Every structure is written in structure tokens, then in C-alpha cells.
Amino acid sequence: MHDHDHHHDSKGDHDHGHHHHNHGAPQTVTFEDCIRFHGHSCPGLASGYRAATAAMEALGVSRPEDEDLVAICETDACGVDAIQVIAGTTAGKGNLIIHDYGKHAFTFYNRKDGKAVRITFCRNDTSESPEMMELRKKVFGGTATEEESERFHALMHKATVDLLHAPAEKVLKIEKITMDAPKKARIFASITCECCGEPVADAKTRVVDGKRVCIPCAEGTHPAKK
């Protein structure tokens, strides 16, 4: 699986076989919702979908409305978007933590009972074939013929569908682990930067020449001050 599958899988985005919303019952979040959020369908997105659904099942949780579930992702690639949609773990809530080690490994921690699972992928199922790697180079390098481009997208689509529908034990390794609770998101008082005049969280300021300033002003990287 490649770290950034930013190519749209134009074939059959809507035939993945997942249920549509039933408005009389609690809403089920589907792979279709992940596609809408992410912008395209790809194997990377499917991997995040499988990881999140497997982890939630293993931990016995449904999509939480608050911050009880925490996701720790070891990649910043496509799968993270599916995890945000399916598990409700988001950057803004502070319960999505990214350590970009370039690994498709995802740990989910349930604050309610302290249980955690780490999800990784069986290497053979996530590795690309030599043909796929060769085509990827051409497609991303802008040298692919129309036929090669179509073949690449067909292979991407097949890999996505296979990943979505394969039995969990064929693609996933689900490991129960013991870990300390991740730190909760903190809320800081806001002050005014004495250099740019913009509001900034108190804990994120630095003192420069006796003034309390924001980090961009302290480092000379403020986007509006260049």
C-alpha cells in the first residue's frame, strides 16, 4: 500500500455494497461517507475503513459522540480520513494523534474502560504488484498512455474492493495491547500577541525581548509578515 494514493478511482465509487442511511435508526456511517469526505476512493482509504470498523468491533464501541475513543495513527496518508469519519476521532476534538512513521498501523484506545487495540495489515495483501508500481510511476509522472492509465485505475479499484470485502483475518492483524491513556486535549486561555496583535493560546507563546509573542512571530515565519 502506498503512502499517498491521491488518484481518483473513477470506476464504481458507489458499488461497494454498504448500507445506505436509515433515518429511523441511528445513522450508520459507510464507506460512501468516507469517499465523500476524502474526495476519492482508493486502497488507502479502504485500509482506514477496515481498521476503524475492526477496532470498534474489538473494543465493543459504536461511533462515539464525545472523546472516549482515541485513534493513534502511524501514517498521515488516506486511511486517516476514513478513521476520522468512521470512528469520529478528529484533529479538532484532540482524539486523533498522528505519529507519521510511514506505517499503516493504527491504535485505538477507549477511555471508558482503558482497553486498546492495534491494527496492522498482513503484508501480502497490502503490497502492490510490480505492474501496479510500474504503472503508478507512469501515471504520477504524467507519462502513462490512456490505456495504461485505465489499467492503473482498474487495478486500484480491484485492490480497493478486495480490501473492503476480504475476511478480516486475511487482511488485518488485530492485537489487544496495554497502554497508558493518551493525554486529553487541553483548553488554554487566549492572549494577544504583542507583535502581530492576533489572539493566541497562552501556552503557545514565547517571550522575545520581553514581549509575549506567538510562535510564527518569534520565528519570523508569520504568513502575513513576510
Secondary structure as UniProt FT lines:
FT   TURN            13..14
FT   TURN            23..24
FT   HELIX           31..38
FT   HELIX           43..59
FT   STRAND          69..73
FT   HELIX           79..87
FT   TURN            91..94
FT   STRAND          96..98
FT   STRAND          106..110
FT   TURN            111..113
FT   STRAND          116..121
FT   HELIX           123..126
FT   HELIX           130..141
FT   HELIX           146..165
FT   HELIX           168..171
FT   STRAND          172..177
FT   STRAND          190..192
FT   TURN            194..196
FT   STRAND          199..201
FT   HELIX           202..204
FT   STRAND          205..208
FT   TURN            209..210
FT   STRAND          211..214
FT   HELIX           215..219
FT   TURN            223..224
//
